[in-house]
Amino acid sequence: MSNAHMIIDEKDWEGLPENKRSWIMYNTMQSVEHRVTKLEGRKWIDKSLTAIFGLIGGFVAYFGINLR
């Protein structure tokens, strides 16, 4: 699957035959599905980073308040 993004304006779209339009729509939907699946697979990374940075922020806040 390529990472190239195809930009088609309205004028070009109107000039395309129906089978070419269908193929472009199919490729676009496959690309979106691939990207969403990839993002959904990163949940544990996002949650882990959130917990780590939350702990770091908590320590910084705690020591910042105690130093005053």
N, CA, C and O atoms as a Tripos MOL2 file, in Angstrom:
@<TRIPOS>MOLECULE
protein
  272   271    68     0     0
PROTEIN
NO_CHARGES

@<TRIPOS>ATOM
      1 N           0.8490   -1.1690    0.0000 N.3       1 MET1
      2 CA          0.0000    0.0000    0.0000 C.3       1 MET1
      3 C           0.8910    1.2260    0.0000 C.2       1 MET1
      4 O           1.8120    1.3340    0.8090 O.2       1 MET1
      5 N           0.6250    2.1190   -0.8760 N.am      2 SER2
      6 CA          1.4570    3.3070   -0.9870 C.3       2 SER2
      7 C           0.9580    4.3980   -0.0440 C.2       2 SER2
      8 O          -0.2210    4.4450    0.3080 O.2       2 SER2
      9 N           1.8650    5.2610    0.3530 N.am      3 ASN3
     10 CA          1.5030    6.3640    1.2250 C.3       3 ASN3
     11 C           1.1970    7.6330    0.4340 C.2       3 ASN3
     12 O           0.9470    8.6840    1.0240 O.2       3 ASN3
     13 N           1.2140    7.5440   -0.8800 N.am      4 ALA4
     14 CA          0.9470    8.7140   -1.7140 C.3       4 ALA4
     15 C          -0.5280    9.0860   -1.6120 C.2       4 ALA4
     16 O          -1.4070    8.2240   -1.6270 O.2       4 ALA4
     17 N          -0.7730   10.3670   -1.5100 N.am      5 HIS5
     18 CA         -2.1460   10.8600   -1.4580 C.3       5 HIS5
     19 C          -2.4820   11.4730   -2.8070 C.2       5 HIS5
     20 O          -1.7200   12.2730   -3.3500 O.2       5 HIS5
     21 N          -3.6320   11.0860   -3.3370 N.am      6 MET6
     22 CA         -4.0490   11.5650   -4.6350 C.3       6 MET6
     23 C          -5.0610   12.6880   -4.4290 C.2       6 MET6
     24 O          -6.0800   12.5050   -3.7620 O.2       6 MET6
     25 N          -4.7730   13.8350   -5.0010 N.am      7 ILE7
     26 CA         -5.6780   14.9710   -4.9100 C.3       7 ILE7
     27 C          -6.3380   15.1420   -6.2740 C.2       7 ILE7
     28 O          -5.6640   15.3570   -7.2810 O.2       7 ILE7
     29 N          -7.6560   15.0460   -6.2900 N.am      8 ILE8
     30 CA         -8.4090   15.1990   -7.5340 C.3       8 ILE8
     31 C          -9.4150   16.3080   -7.3120 C.2       8 ILE8
     32 O         -10.2050   16.2660   -6.3690 O.2       8 ILE8
     33 N          -9.3820   17.3020   -8.1870 N.am      9 ASP9
     34 CA        -10.3620   18.3750   -8.0500 C.3       9 ASP9
     35 C         -11.6460   17.9940   -8.7840 C.2       9 ASP9
     36 O         -11.7190   16.9710   -9.4650 O.2       9 ASP9
     37 N         -12.6440   18.8410   -8.6230 N.am     10 GLU10
     38 CA        -13.9750   18.5440   -9.1580 C.3      10 GLU10
     39 C         -13.9730   18.4260  -10.6870 C.2      10 GLU10
     40 O         -14.6790   17.5880  -11.2500 O.2      10 GLU10
     41 N         -13.1890   19.2550  -11.3420 N.am     11 LYS11
     42 CA        -13.1420   19.2410  -12.8090 C.3      11 LYS11
     43 C         -12.5600   17.9160  -13.3220 C.2      11 LYS11
     44 O         -13.0780   17.3270  -14.2700 O.2      11 LYS11
     45 N         -11.4770   17.4590  -12.6830 N.am     12 ASP12
     46 CA        -10.8810   16.1820  -13.0830 C.3      12 ASP12
     47 C         -11.8260   15.0170  -12.7860 C.2      12 ASP12
     48 O         -11.9160   14.0730  -13.5720 O.2      12 ASP12
     49 N         -12.5240   15.0810  -11.6640 N.am     13 TRP13
     50 CA        -13.4370   14.0070  -11.2660 C.3      13 TRP13
     51 C         -14.5630   13.8540  -12.2890 C.2      13 TRP13
     52 O         -14.9360   12.7350  -12.6420 O.2      13 TRP13
     53 N         -15.0950   14.9620  -12.7570 N.am     14 GLU14
     54 CA        -16.1940   14.9100  -13.7230 C.3      14 GLU14
     55 C         -15.7610   14.2730  -15.0410 C.2      14 GLU14
     56 O         -16.5760   13.6510  -15.7220 O.2      14 GLU14
     57 N         -14.4830   14.4200  -15.4080 N.am     15 GLY15
     58 CA        -14.0050   13.8820  -16.6760 C.3      15 GLY15
     59 C         -13.6150   12.4180  -16.6260 C.2      15 GLY15
     60 O         -13.3240   11.8240  -17.6640 O.2      15 GLY15
     61 N         -13.6040   11.8260  -15.4450 N.am     16 LEU16
     62 CA        -13.1900   10.4270  -15.3230 C.3      16 LEU16
     63 C         -14.3240    9.4730  -15.6560 C.2      16 LEU16
     64 O         -15.4790    9.7580  -15.3400 O.2      16 LEU16
     65 N         -14.0160    8.3370  -16.2910 N.am     17 PRO17
     66 CA        -15.0470    7.3250  -16.5070 C.3      17 PRO17
     67 C         -15.4380    6.6740  -15.1700 C.2      17 PRO17
     68 O         -14.6890    6.7270  -14.1940 O.2      17 PRO17
     69 N         -16.6020    6.0740  -15.1530 N.am     18 GLU18
     70 CA        -17.1580    5.5120  -13.9110 C.3      18 GLU18
     71 C         -16.2600    4.4350  -13.3050 C.2      18 GLU18
     72 O         -16.1160    4.3750  -12.0840 O.2      18 GLU18
     73 N         -15.6530    3.5830  -14.1330 N.am     19 ASN19
     74 CA        -14.8000    2.5200  -13.5740 C.3      19 ASN19
     75 C         -13.5490    3.0990  -12.9120 C.2      19 ASN19
     76 O         -13.0680    2.5560  -11.9180 O.2      19 ASN19
     77 N         -13.0210    4.1890  -13.4520 N.am     20 LYS20
     78 CA        -11.8490    4.8520  -12.8450 C.3      20 LYS20
     79 C         -12.2420    5.5010  -11.5170 C.2      20 LYS20
     80 O         -11.4780    5.4500  -10.5530 O.2      20 LYS20
     81 N         -13.4300    6.1130  -11.4630 N.am     21 ARG21
     82 CA        -13.9220    6.6970  -10.2120 C.3      21 ARG21
     83 C         -14.0740    5.6270   -9.1360 C.2      21 ARG21
     84 O         -13.6920    5.8250   -7.9830 O.2      21 ARG21
     85 N         -14.6340    4.4980   -9.5330 N.am     22 SER22
     86 CA        -14.8260    3.3970   -8.5780 C.3      22 SER22
     87 C         -13.4820    2.8960   -8.0490 C.2      22 SER22
     88 O         -13.3470    2.6060   -6.8600 O.2      22 SER22
     89 N         -12.5140    2.7970   -8.9120 N.am     23 TRP23
     90 CA        -11.1870    2.3370   -8.5060 C.3      23 TRP23
     91 C         -10.5330    3.3280   -7.5420 C.2      23 TRP23
     92 O          -9.9130    2.9180   -6.5610 O.2      23 TRP23
     93 N         -10.6660    4.6120   -7.8100 N.am     24 ILE24
     94 CA        -10.1210    5.6340   -6.9100 C.3      24 ILE24
     95 C         -10.8060    5.5660   -5.5470 C.2      24 ILE24
     96 O         -10.1440    5.6660   -4.5150 O.2      24 ILE24
     97 N         -12.1250    5.3980   -5.5380 N.am     25 MET25
     98 CA        -12.8630    5.2920   -4.2680 C.3      25 MET25
     99 C         -12.4220    4.0450   -3.4900 C.2      25 MET25
    100 O         -12.2490    4.0950   -2.2730 O.2      25 MET25
    101 N         -12.2440    2.9460   -4.1930 N.am     26 TYR26
    102 CA        -11.7930    1.7070   -3.5490 C.3      26 TYR26
    103 C         -10.4200    1.9020   -2.9110 C.2      26 TYR26
    104 O         -10.2170    1.5440   -1.7500 O.2      26 TYR26
    105 N          -9.4840    2.4640   -3.6600 N.am     27 ASN27
    106 CA         -8.1390    2.6990   -3.1230 C.3      27 ASN27
    107 C          -8.1580    3.6480   -1.9360 C.2      27 ASN27
    108 O          -7.4180    3.4570   -0.9710 O.2      27 ASN27
    109 N          -9.0020    4.6670   -2.0060 N.am     28 THR28
    110 CA         -9.1160    5.6200   -0.9040 C.3      28 THR28
    111 C          -9.6360    4.9360    0.3530 C.2      28 THR28
    112 O          -9.1070    5.1580    1.4420 O.2      28 THR28
    113 N         -10.6620    4.1120    0.2140 N.am     29 MET29
    114 CA        -11.2270    3.4130    1.3770 C.3      29 MET29
    115 C         -10.2270    2.4200    1.9660 C.2      29 MET29
    116 O         -10.1540    2.2640    3.1850 O.2      29 MET29
    117 N          -9.4630    1.7520    1.1150 N.am     30 GLN30
    118 CA         -8.4340    0.8360    1.6050 C.3      30 GLN30
    119 C          -7.3580    1.5900    2.3750 C.2      30 GLN30
    120 O          -6.8830    1.1180    3.4080 O.2      30 GLN30
    121 N          -6.9790    2.7450    1.8800 N.am     31 SER31
    122 CA         -5.9750    3.5680    2.5490 C.3      31 SER31
    123 C          -6.4750    4.0410    3.9080 C.2      31 SER31
    124 O          -5.7370    4.0000    4.8930 O.2      31 SER31
    125 N          -7.7230    4.4870    3.9630 N.am     32 VAL32
    126 CA         -8.3110    4.9360    5.2360 C.3      32 VAL32
    127 C          -8.3780    3.7750    6.2260 C.2      32 VAL32
    128 O          -8.0450    3.9430    7.3990 O.2      32 VAL32
    129 N          -8.8020    2.6140    5.7680 N.am     33 GLU33
    130 CA         -8.8880    1.4330    6.6390 C.3      33 GLU33
    131 C          -7.5180    1.0760    7.2010 C.2      33 GLU33
    132 O          -7.3910    0.7620    8.3840 O.2      33 GLU33
    133 N          -6.5030    1.1230    6.3600 N.am     34 HIS34
    134 CA         -5.1400    0.8060    6.7950 C.3      34 HIS34
    135 C          -4.6590    1.7890    7.8530 C.2      34 HIS34
    136 O          -4.0640    1.3900    8.8530 O.2      34 HIS34
    137 N          -4.9180    3.0730    7.6310 N.am     35 ARG35
    138 CA         -4.4710    4.1040    8.5710 C.3      35 ARG35
    139 C          -5.2110    4.0080    9.8970 C.2      35 ARG35
    140 O          -4.5960    4.1570   10.9520 O.2      35 ARG35
    141 N          -6.5180    3.7620    9.8690 N.am     36 VAL36
    142 CA         -7.2990    3.6490   11.1070 C.3      36 VAL36
    143 C          -6.8670    2.4160   11.8970 C.2      36 VAL36
    144 O          -6.7280    2.4760   13.1180 O.2      36 VAL36
    145 N          -6.6570    1.3090   11.2080 N.am     37 THR37
    146 CA         -6.2020    0.0860   11.8720 C.3      37 THR37
    147 C          -4.8530    0.3100   12.5500 C.2      37 THR37
    148 O          -4.6260   -0.1600   13.6650 O.2      37 THR37
    149 N          -3.9720    1.0230   11.8790 N.am     38 LYS38
    150 CA         -2.6580    1.3230   12.4400 C.3      38 LYS38
    151 C          -2.7880    2.1930   13.6940 C.2      38 LYS38
    152 O          -2.0990    1.9580   14.6870 O.2      38 LYS38
    153 N          -3.6680    3.1960   13.6480 N.am     39 LEU39
    154 CA         -3.8750    4.0650   14.8080 C.3      39 LEU39
    155 C          -4.5280    3.3190   15.9680 C.2      39 LEU39
    156 O          -4.1690    3.5420   17.1240 O.2      39 LEU39
    157 N          -5.4740    2.4430   15.6760 N.am     40 GLU40
    158 CA         -6.1410    1.6870   16.7260 C.3      40 GLU40
    159 C          -5.1890    0.7100   17.4000 C.2      40 GLU40
    160 O          -5.3800    0.3760   18.5690 O.2      40 GLU40
    161 N          -4.1830    0.2510   16.6990 N.am     41 GLY41
    162 CA         -3.2100   -0.6700   17.2760 C.3      41 GLY41
    163 C          -2.2360   -0.0050   18.2250 C.2      41 GLY41
    164 O          -1.4920   -0.6880   18.9280 O.2      41 GLY41
    165 N          -2.2300    1.3120   18.2570 N.am     42 ARG42
    166 CA         -1.3020    2.0470   19.1060 C.3      42 ARG42
    167 C          -1.8910    2.3990   20.4670 C.2      42 ARG42
    168 O          -1.2810    3.1760   21.2010 O.2      42 ARG42
    169 N          -3.0460    1.8600   20.8310 N.am     43 LYS43
    170 CA         -3.7020    2.2400   22.0860 C.3      43 LYS43
    171 C          -2.8040    2.0190   23.2900 C.2      43 LYS43
    172 O          -2.7310    2.8760   24.1710 O.2      43 LYS43
    173 N          -2.1220    0.8910   23.3410 N.am     44 TRP44
    174 CA         -1.3050    0.6070   24.5280 C.3      44 TRP44
    175 C          -0.1200    1.5540   24.6170 C.2      44 TRP44
    176 O           0.3080    1.9050   25.7160 O.2      44 TRP44
    177 N           0.4150    1.9710   23.4790 N.am     45 ILE45
    178 CA          1.5170    2.9410   23.5000 C.3      45 ILE45
    179 C           1.0140    4.2810   24.0190 C.2      45 ILE45
    180 O           1.6620    4.9050   24.8600 O.2      45 ILE45
    181 N          -0.1330    4.7260   23.5270 N.am     46 ASP46
    182 CA         -0.6900    5.9960   23.9580 C.3      46 ASP46
    183 C          -1.0080    5.9800   25.4540 C.2      46 ASP46
    184 O          -0.7260    6.9470   26.1620 O.2      46 ASP46
    185 N          -1.5910    4.8890   25.9280 N.am     47 LYS47
    186 CA         -1.9280    4.7990   27.3570 C.3      47 LYS47
    187 C          -0.6690    4.7490   28.2170 C.2      47 LYS47
    188 O          -0.6230    5.3470   29.2920 O.2      47 LYS47
    189 N           0.3380    4.0460   27.7490 N.am     48 SER48
    190 CA          1.5980    3.9650   28.4980 C.3      48 SER48
    191 C           2.2740    5.3230   28.5900 C.2      48 SER48
    192 O           2.7210    5.7250   29.6650 O.2      48 SER48
    193 N           2.3500    6.0270   27.4780 N.am     49 LEU49
    194 CA          2.9630    7.3490   27.4860 C.3      49 LEU49
    195 C           2.1730    8.3250   28.3560 C.2      49 LEU49
    196 O           2.7610    9.1540   29.0510 O.2      49 LEU49
    197 N           0.8720    8.2310   28.3180 N.am     50 THR50
    198 CA          0.0410    9.0890   29.1590 C.3      50 THR50
    199 C           0.3250    8.8310   30.6300 C.2      50 THR50
    200 O           0.4550    9.7790   31.4050 O.2      50 THR50
    201 N           0.4250    7.5740   31.0290 N.am     51 ALA51
    202 CA          0.7100    7.2380   32.4250 C.3      51 ALA51
    203 C           2.1010    7.7170   32.8390 C.2      51 ALA51
    204 O           2.2640    8.2660   33.9280 O.2      51 ALA51
    205 N           3.0880    7.5170   31.9960 N.am     52 ILE52
    206 CA          4.4620    7.9210   32.3160 C.3      52 ILE52
    207 C           4.5530    9.4360   32.4780 C.2      52 ILE52
    208 O           5.1100    9.9270   33.4610 O.2      52 ILE52
    209 N           4.0100   10.1680   31.5190 N.am     53 PHE53
    210 CA          4.0900   11.6250   31.6010 C.3      53 PHE53
    211 C           3.1960   12.1730   32.7150 C.2      53 PHE53
    212 O           3.4820   13.2350   33.2670 O.2      53 PHE53
    213 N           2.1290   11.4700   33.0440 N.am     54 GLY54
    214 CA          1.3110   11.8630   34.1890 C.3      54 GLY54
    215 C           2.0950   11.7310   35.4850 C.2      54 GLY54
    216 O           2.0120   12.5990   36.3540 O.2      54 GLY54
    217 N           2.8540   10.6480   35.6190 N.am     55 LEU55
    218 CA          3.7010   10.4700   36.8070 C.3      55 LEU55
    219 C           4.7840   11.5430   36.8830 C.2      55 LEU55
    220 O           5.0320   12.1160   37.9450 O.2      55 LEU55
    221 N           5.4160   11.8040   35.7620 N.am     56 ILE56
    222 CA          6.4540   12.8460   35.7340 C.3      56 ILE56
    223 C           5.8450   14.1940   36.1010 C.2      56 ILE56
    224 O           6.4150   14.9250   36.9100 O.2      56 ILE56
    225 N           4.7230   14.5280   35.5350 N.am     57 GLY57
    226 CA          4.0460   15.7880   35.8580 C.3      57 GLY57
    227 C           3.6340   15.8570   37.3140 C.2      57 GLY57
    228 O           3.7160   16.9170   37.9350 O.2      57 GLY57
    229 N           3.1940   14.7420   37.8590 N.am     58 GLY58
    230 CA          2.8230   14.6990   39.2720 C.3      58 GLY58
    231 C           4.0100   14.9560   40.1770 C.2      58 GLY58
    232 O           3.9040   15.7160   41.1400 O.2      58 GLY58
    233 N           5.1410   14.3310   39.8790 N.am     59 PHE59
    234 CA          6.3580   14.5610   40.6750 C.3      59 PHE59
    235 C           6.8210   16.0120   40.5790 C.2      59 PHE59
    236 O           7.1870   16.6200   41.5840 O.2      59 PHE59
    237 N           6.8050   16.5540   39.3850 N.am     60 VAL60
    238 CA          7.2300   17.9490   39.1870 C.3      60 VAL60
    239 C           6.3020   18.8910   39.9610 C.2      60 VAL60
    240 O           6.7670   19.8280   40.6110 O.2      60 VAL60
    241 N           5.0130   18.6460   39.8910 N.am     61 ALA61
    242 CA          4.0680   19.4880   40.6350 C.3      61 ALA61
    243 C           4.2730   19.3620   42.1400 C.2      61 ALA61
    244 O           4.2520   20.3600   42.8610 O.2      61 ALA61
    245 N           4.4710   18.1330   42.6110 N.am     62 TYR62
    246 CA          4.6710   17.8920   44.0450 C.3      62 TYR62
    247 C           5.9140   18.6230   44.5530 C.2      62 TYR62
    248 O           5.8660   19.3220   45.5650 O.2      62 TYR62
    249 N           7.0130   18.4540   43.8440 N.am     63 PHE63
    250 CA          8.2670   19.1000   44.2860 C.3      63 PHE63
    251 C           8.1970   20.6170   44.0830 C.2      63 PHE63
    252 O           8.7890   21.3640   44.8620 O.2      63 PHE63
    253 N           7.4980   21.0770   43.0700 N.am     64 GLY64
    254 CA          7.3440   22.5090   42.8600 C.3      64 GLY64
    255 C           6.5450   23.1730   43.9650 C.2      64 GLY64
    256 O           6.8460   24.2980   44.3620 O.2      64 GLY64
    257 N           5.5400   22.4910   44.4590 N.am     65 ILE65
    258 CA          4.7360   23.0380   45.5530 C.3      65 ILE65
    259 C           5.5190   23.0060   46.8520 C.2      65 ILE65
    260 O           5.4370   23.9490   47.6390 O.2      65 ILE65
    261 N           6.2760   21.9480   47.0970 N.am     66 ASN66
    262 CA          7.0410   21.8250   48.3400 C.3      66 ASN66
    263 C           8.2400   22.7460   48.3860 C.2      66 ASN66
    264 O           8.7320   23.0170   49.4810 O.2      66 ASN66
    265 N           8.7340   23.2360   47.2870 N.am     67 LEU67
    266 CA          9.8790   24.1260   47.2680 C.3      67 LEU67
    267 C           9.5000   25.5690   47.5850 C.2      67 LEU67
    268 O          10.3690   26.3830   47.8960 O.2      67 LEU67
    269 N           8.2260   25.8860   47.5100 N.am     68 ARG68
    270 CA          7.7960   27.2650   47.7870 C.3      68 ARG68
    271 C           7.7750   27.5700   49.2290 C.2      68 ARG68
    272 O           7.4350   28.6870   49.6180 O.2      68 ARG68
@<TRIPOS>BOND
     1     1     2 1
     2     2     3 1
     3     3     4 2
     4     3     5 am
     5     5     6 1
     6     6     7 1
     7     7     8 2
     8     7     9 am
     9     9    10 1
    10    10    11 1
    11    11    12 2
    12    11    13 am
    13    13    14 1
    14    14    15 1
    15    15    16 2
    16    15    17 am
    17    17    18 1
    18    18    19 1
    19    19    20 2
    20    19    21 am
    21    21    22 1
    22    22    23 1
    23    23    24 2
    24    23    25 am
    25    25    26 1
    26    26    27 1
    27    27    28 2
    28    27    29 am
    29    29    30 1
    30    30    31 1
    31    31    32 2
    32    31    33 am
    33    33    34 1
    34    34    35 1
    35    35    36 2
    36    35    37 am
    37    37    38 1
    38    38    39 1
    39    39    40 2
    40    39    41 am
    41    41    42 1
    42    42    43 1
    43    43    44 2
    44    43    45 am
    45    45    46 1
    46    46    47 1
    47    47    48 2
    48    47    49 am
    49    49    50 1
    50    50    51 1
    51    51    52 2
    52    51    53 am
    53    53    54 1
    54    54    55 1
    55    55    56 2
    56    55    57 am
    57    57    58 1
    58    58    59 1
    59    59    60 2
    60    59    61 am
    61    61    62 1
    62    62    63 1
    63    63    64 2
    64    63    65 am
    65    65    66 1
    66    66    67 1
    67    67    68 2
    68    67    69 am
    69    69    70 1
    70    70    71 1
    71    71    72 2
    72    71    73 am
    73    73    74 1
    74    74    75 1
    75    75    76 2
    76    75    77 am
    77    77    78 1
    78    78    79 1
    79    79    80 2
    80    79    81 am
    81    81    82 1
    82    82    83 1
    83    83    84 2
    84    83    85 am
    85    85    86 1
    86    86    87 1
    87    87    88 2
    88    87    89 am
    89    89    90 1
    90    90    91 1
    91    91    92 2
    92    91    93 am
    93    93    94 1
    94    94    95 1
    95    95    96 2
    96    95    97 am
    97    97    98 1
    98    98    99 1
    99    99   100 2
   100    99   101 am
   101   101   102 1
   102   102   103 1
   103   103   104 2
   104   103   105 am
   105   105   106 1
   106   106   107 1
   107   107   108 2
   108   107   109 am
   109   109   110 1
   110   110   111 1
   111   111   112 2
   112   111   113 am
   113   113   114 1
   114   114   115 1
   115   115   116 2
   116   115   117 am
   117   117   118 1
   118   118   119 1
   119   119   120 2
   120   119   121 am
   121   121   122 1
   122   122   123 1
   123   123   124 2
   124   123   125 am
   125   125   126 1
   126   126   127 1
   127   127   128 2
   128   127   129 am
   129   129   130 1
   130   130   131 1
   131   131   132 2
   132   131   133 am
   133   133   134 1
   134   134   135 1
   135   135   136 2
   136   135   137 am
   137   137   138 1
   138   138   139 1
   139   139   140 2
   140   139   141 am
   141   141   142 1
   142   142   143 1
   143   143   144 2
   144   143   145 am
   145   145   146 1
   146   146   147 1
   147   147   148 2
   148   147   149 am
   149   149   150 1
   150   150   151 1
   151   151   152 2
   152   151   153 am
   153   153   154 1
   154   154   155 1
   155   155   156 2
   156   155   157 am
   157   157   158 1
   158   158   159 1
   159   159   160 2
   160   159   161 am
   161   161   162 1
   162   162   163 1
   163   163   164 2
   164   163   165 am
   165   165   166 1
   166   166   167 1
   167   167   168 2
   168   167   169 am
   169   169   170 1
   170   170   171 1
   171   171   172 2
   172   171   173 am
   173   173   174 1
   174   174   175 1
   175   175   176 2
   176   175   177 am
   177   177   178 1
   178   178   179 1
   179   179   180 2
   180   179   181 am
   181   181   182 1
   182   182   183 1
   183   183   184 2
   184   183   185 am
   185   185   186 1
   186   186   187 1
   187   187   188 2
   188   187   189 am
   189   189   190 1
   190   190   191 1
   191   191   192 2
   192   191   193 am
   193   193   194 1
   194   194   195 1
   195   195   196 2
   196   195   197 am
   197   197   198 1
   198   198   199 1
   199   199   200 2
   200   199   201 am
   201   201   202 1
   202   202   203 1
   203   203   204 2
   204   203   205 am
   205   205   206 1
   206   206   207 1
   207   207   208 2
   208   207   209 am
   209   209   210 1
   210   210   211 1
   211   211   212 2
   212   211   213 am
   213   213   214 1
   214   214   215 1
   215   215   216 2
   216   215   217 am
   217   217   218 1
   218   218   219 1
   219   219   220 2
   220   219   221 am
   221   221   222 1
   222   222   223 1
   223   223   224 2
   224   223   225 am
   225   225   226 1
   226   226   227 1
   227   227   228 2
   228   227   229 am
   229   229   230 1
   230   230   231 1
   231   231   232 2
   232   231   233 am
   233   233   234 1
   234   234   235 1
   235   235   236 2
   236   235   237 am
   237   237   238 1
   238   238   239 1
   239   239   240 2
   240   239   241 am
   241   241   242 1
   242   242   243 1
   243   243   244 2
   244   243   245 am
   245   245   246 1
   246   246   247 1
   247   247   248 2
   248   247   249 am
   249   249   250 1
   250   250   251 1
   251   251   252 2
   252   251   253 am
   253   253   254 1
   254   254   255 1
   255   255   256 2
   256   255   257 am
   257   257   258 1
   258   258   259 1
   259   259   260 2
   260   259   261 am
   261   261   262 1
   262   262   263 1
   263   263   264 2
   264   263   265 am
   265   265   266 1
   266   266   267 1
   267   267   268 2
   268   267   269 am
   269   269   270 1
   270   270   271 1
   271   271   272 2
@<TRIPOS>SUBSTRUCTURE
     1 MET1         2 RESIDUE 1 A MET
     2 SER2         6 RESIDUE 1 A SER
     3 ASN3        10 RESIDUE 1 A ASN
     4 ALA4        14 RESIDUE 1 A ALA
     5 HIS5        18 RESIDUE 1 A HIS
     6 MET6        22 RESIDUE 1 A MET
     7 ILE7        26 RESIDUE 1 A ILE
     8 ILE8        30 RESIDUE 1 A ILE
     9 ASP9        34 RESIDUE 1 A ASP
    10 GLU10       38 RESIDUE 1 A GLU
    11 LYS11       42 RESIDUE 1 A LYS
    12 ASP12       46 RESIDUE 1 A ASP
    13 TRP13       50 RESIDUE 1 A TRP
    14 GLU14       54 RESIDUE 1 A GLU
    15 GLY15       58 RESIDUE 1 A GLY
    16 LEU16       62 RESIDUE 1 A LEU
    17 PRO17       66 RESIDUE 1 A PRO
    18 GLU18       70 RESIDUE 1 A GLU
    19 ASN19       74 RESIDUE 1 A ASN
    20 LYS20       78 RESIDUE 1 A LYS
    21 ARG21       82 RESIDUE 1 A ARG
    22 SER22       86 RESIDUE 1 A SER
    23 TRP23       90 RESIDUE 1 A TRP
    24 ILE24       94 RESIDUE 1 A ILE
    25 MET25       98 RESIDUE 1 A MET
    26 TYR26      102 RESIDUE 1 A TYR
    27 ASN27      106 RESIDUE 1 A ASN
    28 THR28      110 RESIDUE 1 A THR
    29 MET29      114 RESIDUE 1 A MET
    30 GLN30      118 RESIDUE 1 A GLN
    31 SER31      122 RESIDUE 1 A SER
    32 VAL32      126 RESIDUE 1 A VAL
    33 GLU33      130 RESIDUE 1 A GLU
    34 HIS34      134 RESIDUE 1 A HIS
    35 ARG35      138 RESIDUE 1 A ARG
    36 VAL36      142 RESIDUE 1 A VAL
    37 THR37      146 RESIDUE 1 A THR
    38 LYS38      150 RESIDUE 1 A LYS
    39 LEU39      154 RESIDUE 1 A LEU
    40 GLU40      158 RESIDUE 1 A GLU
    41 GLY41      162 RESIDUE 1 A GLY
    42 ARG42      166 RESIDUE 1 A ARG
    43 LYS43      170 RESIDUE 1 A LYS
    44 TRP44      174 RESIDUE 1 A TRP
    45 ILE45      178 RESIDUE 1 A ILE
    46 ASP46      182 RESIDUE 1 A ASP
    47 LYS47      186 RESIDUE 1 A LYS
    48 SER48      190 RESIDUE 1 A SER
    49 LEU49      194 RESIDUE 1 A LEU
    50 THR50      198 RESIDUE 1 A THR
    51 ALA51      202 RESIDUE 1 A ALA
    52 ILE52      206 RESIDUE 1 A ILE
    53 PHE53      210 RESIDUE 1 A PHE
    54 GLY54      214 RESIDUE 1 A GLY
    55 LEU55      218 RESIDUE 1 A LEU
    56 ILE56      222 RESIDUE 1 A ILE
    57 GLY57      226 RESIDUE 1 A GLY
    58 GLY58      230 RESIDUE 1 A GLY
    59 PHE59      234 RESIDUE 1 A PHE
    60 VAL60      238 RESIDUE 1 A VAL
    61 ALA61      242 RESIDUE 1 A ALA
    62 TYR62      246 RESIDUE 1 A TYR
    63 PHE63      250 RESIDUE 1 A PHE
    64 GLY64      254 RESIDUE 1 A GLY
    65 ILE65      258 RESIDUE 1 A ILE
    66 ASN66      262 RESIDUE 1 A ASN
    67 LEU67      266 RESIDUE 1 A LEU
    68 ARG68      270 RESIDUE 1 A ARG
